[in-house]
Amino acid sequence: MFAKRMLRLQQALGEKKIEVAIITDQDNIYYLTGYHDYLHMEFGRPTILIVFSNGKTSLITPAIDENSAQALAKVDRISVWNDGSGNEWREELPATLKGISKIAIETDHIPPPVQVYLNQICNVEAFSDVTPILSNMRMIKSSEELQIARHAGQVANAMMTAGRLAIKDGVAEYEVALATSEAGTRKAADLLRNYYKDDQMSPNIHFLQIMASGKEITKTHHRATNRIMKRGEPVFLCFCGMTNFNRFKLGFDRTFWINEIADKSQADIYQVAIESQKAALEALRPGVTAQSIHAAYAKVIKEAGYEYPFRCGRSTGFSFLESPSLVTGDETVIQPGMVFAVDGSVSAPNFRAQIGDSFIITPDGYEALTDHPKTISEVIL
């Protein structure tokens, strides 16, 4: 799988007369090599993948991660560096890139220290951007990736079910977060054990739970706190960061109420959110543009008298945000094999409702990856 992706990239580089690509985004490094680890640039330690169009590949990574790189990275050569030793990660770049004038980088993702150093040592008038090549490669998922996506959907469903069961009058928000994380981890562990040979991949769900309750409901990316939830209050659960199985990400959201809807006006707002997602799904199919799906969703929201909404959805995969996005201005044509998170949402001054699910685009429509009740009678707990 990784070798095929690397070959596709090298062929694309050759077609565009690019001699070498310098890859620093961790998701792209995993996509191309299978190497995954943590705390690289967060701890000031870049990992750099060098891909020559003529077939050579090398990985420059911290010595502290050498054993992981040797076990996982599908590259021709691994070069390690240590903190404070020589010129660290910079050491071999001058010789590796000497005499090369056609170099591509990830313009919007390259760490500033790496960009600054490349500017100093490379004899090029301008770096080209390899991101469009990689984005295009990653846009249509392989059969192996789609299987991972389906398993990610099972992890998401387990988390949502556990979160739903944990939401109660008198319970703290963080208790819900504990329940969702445990359920997702157990489901992920089960799937990794039964379907995958990679025993280096952690099943643990490790993302701060996005949720909000009561008056905090209007805070879109609020995290779970000590707040005690109360009867009649709305509760929002979002797994757009937490659904991360085998490095594949999905989006998944629901709004609930505890026992009853204390403020009856919230029910009407919620119904508009439902209708906006429904409109997007009626438009979601191959052959249409990404922006047309957003337009169908936005039309419902605006005609109901609410403000123009944020994007209807986004493509997901081994990154939280991939191309294309379901938003005004994105004219990408939807194709089978794409994976999208598709939302319905409405924001009002004192209440916010959101419903989101993930889907695989099929030749004649879509396949749902996430599945949880959403009618208003079903989300009153």
C-alpha angles and dihedrals in degrees: 000000000000094000091054092052092049091050091050090052093048091050091050091049090051092051090054093045092244112150099197140006122209110209121193105154108107094219092053091047089054092045091054103035111017090239115139131169139138143250101028110141089011085071095035094259115124123201113207127195115202115201120185118199088225091066108269120125132182136176123213109198139155116280089233087068098042096112092052092047092050091051097047116019116099097205136120096242139016120203120188131199134191134220111271094000114128112307092334114214090355093064102096101025097090093056093040093053099034113136094004116129103170106071129157125200135176095262097196097036108041113112111250095238090055092046092050092051093047089052088056099049106030121087097213131123092216137353116236120225118252092185096091090053093050093042091053091049092050096044096082111050123221122235089259091053092047090054089053088048091054091051090048086056090056090052090050092049091051090052094048093049091050092047092050091052092048096053108099142142108276096018123123119240093238090062088063090051091052091051095049094047093050094047093048093047093050092049092046092049090051093050094045090050095049104036111022135061095202104106090175094072114097117226092200117121104224112173129108105258113250107220141131135189139189115352091354090067092101091063102095100200100027114150128225112276140172090279114134113229118225139206114275094021126125118241124198122204121190125183098178090119100028098054095086111136119170084347092300113127131208137177122237130163139168137176118215138179127216111241094317144004105261093186104049093196089071091068093064092048091049091052091056089053089052091050093048092056090045090054091050092050092049087057096042110106142106119289099034126100123258091238093055090063091052089048092056091050094044093049092062093049096046094045088054088059101257130127123274105279135230118261117311094228151326140231114254137191130121088350128053090236123033134158133315114036124200095238141113110285098027105114096176111138113238113243136186112270096039118123121214140182105217121195139194114201147160129188121202128171095264104019140040128193126192134174120181138173138171127239143185114224110235130191091266104027132310145313118223116234098182125048129184132136115271110171111114094248090053096051096053100095 
